[in-house]
Amino acid sequence: MQRRMVYMEMGHDRFQTIIDASKKASLRGDHLQAERLLKSSLKQAERDMAMFEYAIEELVENLAYVYESQGRTEEAQVLRDRLNRRETKL
């Protein structure tokens, strides 16, 4: 959990730096540079988000399997339902 928080903080700092740079470029009238910075950063943020979404899905599915292995089928089903709701929202 702590490693993830450090990564997220580093990611936030990186994105904030790009946002700041794009604002400065825009204020200078360099809208093309601002657009390039923001598009590039958006692509990276989407890749990062996809990685986290995949990890969450894998963790939930594995926990559901552990619950089923212990005969805790109701708890496993609750997790799978939760996972299905997440997938529907995405």
FENWODA-V813332 format. One record per helix or strand. SS is the DSSP state (H for helix, E for strand). FROM is the first residue (numbers start at 0). TO is the last residue. Records with the same first field share a line. If there is no record, write none. Layout:
# FENWODA-V813332
SS = FROM-TO ; FROM-TO
This chain:
# FENWODA-V813332
H = 1-26 ; 30-68 ; 72-88
